[in-house]
Amino acid sequence: MATRPKRETRRRHGEATYRLVRYADDFVVLVHGTRAHAEGLRREVEAALSTVGLRLNEDKTSVCHIDEGFDFLGFRIQRQVKRGSNKAFVYTWPSRKSLTSIMAKVKAITGQGTNQPLSDLLRQLNGVLRGWTNYFRHGVSKDTFAYLHQFTWLRIVRWLRRKHLRATWESLRRHYLATAWWPEHDGEALFDCRAVPVTRYRYRGATIPSPWAETKEAA
């Protein structure tokens, strides 16, 4: 269905058009049509997979409208009305599951023993944070990055307090947070998640019917 004339012909006959987006064994099928069309296409996919000994994961497979949103490859994809306007746009941002996962990694790193210097701890954190934010920089991620930064900063401070039980807050700040309250030690500074440039894919999605296309057979 890559050609416009073919898609227009199908629509004139009341048939759905679709596009398959796949990465490895994860895929999503985008349907222009009714919910009945989407349900029918799901049955076709199940039949096609069964011929090669595969089946859909029932826990991860669902039929939904873009207004309801869905998770794909760590992103949450959903159409919403832009704040302060009456125009709807399709947004992508890190899913709640993805954010929970990176927070768990930060918590695990900062929950380890305090025998190592702060520079070693920062080195471990920076690798994890840099990789995660670079993956999610193509989305509406600024607020998420800021939240992750604050969470990580608080975890580091808690780790420092455990490492230096008798030290005062002024002493800790002077030794480890001297530059604008920024964690740094032996030339290793905390990676700034907020500084990662965000490049959004600006697909408007204004022509998508809501909640589903209206046809004689629409459910």
C-alpha positions in Angstrom: 0.0 0.0 0.0 2.9 2.3 -0.6 1.3 4.2 -3.5 -1.3 6.9 -2.9 -3.6 5.7 -5.8 -3.8 2.3 -4.3 -4.7 3.6 -0.9 -7.3 6.0 -2.3 -8.9 3.1 -4.3 -9.2 1.0 -1.1 -10.8 3.9 0.8 -13.4 4.5 -2.0 -14.4 0.8 -1.6 -14.7 1.1 2.1 -11.6 -0.9 2.8 -8.9 0.0 5.3 -5.3 0.9 4.6 -2.5 0.1 7.0 1.2 0.5 7.6 3.5 -2.0 9.4 6.3 -0.6 11.6 8.7 -3.3 12.8 11.9 -3.6 14.8 13.3 -7.1 15.4 10.3 -9.1 16.8 8.3 -6.0 17.9 5.9 -4.4 15.5 2.8 -2.2 15.4 0.2 -2.0 12.6 -1.2 1.4 12.0 -4.7 1.2 10.5 -6.8 3.8 8.7 -10.3 2.5 9.1 -12.8 1.3 11.6 -12.2 -0.8 14.7 -13.8 -3.7 12.9 -11.0 -3.3 10.2 -8.4 -3.3 12.9 -9.8 -6.4 14.6 -10.0 -8.2 11.3 -6.4 -7.3 10.5 -5.3 -8.7 13.8 -6.9 -12.1 12.9 -5.0 -12.0 9.6 -1.7 -11.3 11.4 -2.4 -14.2 13.7 -3.1 -16.5 10.8 0.1 -15.4 9.0 2.3 -15.9 12.0 0.9 -19.4 12.6 2.2 -20.6 9.3 5.8 -20.1 10.6 5.1 -21.4 14.1 4.8 -18.0 15.8 2.0 -16.4 17.7 1.1 -13.0 19.2 1.9 -12.3 22.8 -1.6 -11.8 24.3 -0.3 -9.7 27.2 1.4 -7.2 24.8 -1.1 -7.2 21.9 -4.1 -5.0 21.8 -6.3 -3.0 19.5 -6.6 0.7 20.5 -7.1 4.1 19.0 -4.3 6.7 18.8 -6.3 8.9 21.3 -6.0 6.0 23.8 -2.3 5.7 23.1 0.1 2.7 23.2 3.6 1.8 24.2 6.2 0.8 21.5 9.9 0.3 21.9 10.0 2.1 25.2 8.0 5.1 24.0 4.4 6.2 24.8 2.7 7.3 21.6 -0.6 9.1 21.9 -2.6 12.0 20.4 -3.5 14.8 22.7 -4.8 18.3 22.5 -1.9 20.8 22.8 -2.0 22.8 26.0 -3.5 26.2 25.4 -5.0 25.4 22.0 -7.7 23.3 20.4 -5.3 21.5 18.0 -4.5 17.8 18.5 -1.0 16.4 17.9 0.6 13.0 18.1 3.2 13.0 20.9 5.9 10.5 21.8 7.6 10.4 25.2 9.3 7.9 27.4 6.8 5.4 28.7 6.2 5.0 32.5 7.8 1.5 32.3 11.0 2.9 30.7 11.3 5.7 33.3 10.7 3.2 36.2 13.4 1.0 34.7 16.1 3.7 34.5 15.2 4.9 38.0 15.7 1.3 39.3 19.1 1.2 37.8 20.1 4.5 39.3 18.8 3.3 42.7 20.8 0.1 42.4 24.0 1.9 41.6 23.6 4.4 44.4 22.5 1.7 46.8 25.8 -0.1 46.7 28.6 0.2 49.2 30.4 3.4 50.1 34.0 2.2 50.0 34.5 3.5 46.5 35.1 7.2 45.8 32.4 9.4 44.4 34.2 9.6 41.0 33.7 5.8 40.5 30.0 6.1 41.4 29.5 9.1 39.0 31.3 7.1 36.2 28.8 4.3 36.5 25.8 6.6 36.6 27.0 8.7 33.7 27.2 5.7 31.3 23.7 4.6 32.2 22.2 8.1 32.0 23.9 9.1 28.8 22.7 6.0 27.0 19.1 6.3 28.2 18.7 10.0 27.4 20.3 9.6 24.0 17.8 6.9 23.1 14.8 9.0 24.2 16.0 12.4 22.9 13.7 12.1 19.8 10.5 12.7 21.7 8.8 15.0 24.2 11.4 14.2 26.9 12.5 17.4 28.5 10.4 17.2 31.6 11.2 13.5 32.0 15.0 14.3 31.7 14.6 17.0 34.3 12.7 14.6 36.7 15.4 11.9 36.2 18.2 14.5 36.9 16.5 15.5 40.2 16.0 11.9 41.2 19.6 11.0 40.5 20.9 14.1 42.4 19.0 13.2 45.5 20.2 9.6 45.3 23.8 10.9 45.1 23.4 13.2 48.1 21.9 10.3 50.1 24.9 8.1 49.2 27.3 10.9 50.3 25.5 11.1 53.6 25.9 7.4 54.2 29.6 7.6 53.2 30.4 10.5 55.6 28.1 9.9 58.5 29.8 12.5 60.7 30.2 15.2 58.1 28.1 18.3 58.1 26.1 19.4 55.1 28.4 22.3 54.6 31.4 20.0 54.5 29.8 17.7 52.0 28.8 20.6 49.8 32.2 22.2 50.0 34.0 18.9 49.0 31.6 17.4 46.5 29.0 20.1 45.4 31.2 23.2 45.3 30.3 24.2 41.7 26.6 25.3 41.6 25.6 22.3 43.8 26.9 20.0 41.0 28.3 16.5 42.1 31.9 16.3 41.1 35.0 14.5 42.2 38.5 13.9 40.8 37.6 15.4 37.4 34.4 13.3 37.1 31.1 15.3 37.1 27.5 14.1 37.0 26.1 13.8 33.5 23.4 16.5 33.0 20.3 14.9 31.6 18.7 18.3 31.1 21.4 19.4 28.6 20.6 16.6 26.1 19.1 18.3 23.0 15.6 17.1 22.1 14.6 16.7 18.5 10.9 15.9 18.1 9.2 14.2 15.1 6.5 16.8 14.4 3.7 14.7 12.9 0.5 16.6 13.4 -2.0 13.7 13.1 -4.9 16.2 12.7 -6.5 14.1 9.9 -6.9 10.9 12.0 -10.6 10.3 12.7 -11.6 10.3 16.3 -12.4 8.0 17.9 -12.7 5.7 14.9 -13.6 6.3 11.2 -17.3 6.6 10.6 -18.7 4.1 8.1 -21.9 2.1 7.7 -20.2 -0.9 9.3 -18.5 1.1 12.1 -18.8 -0.6 15.5 
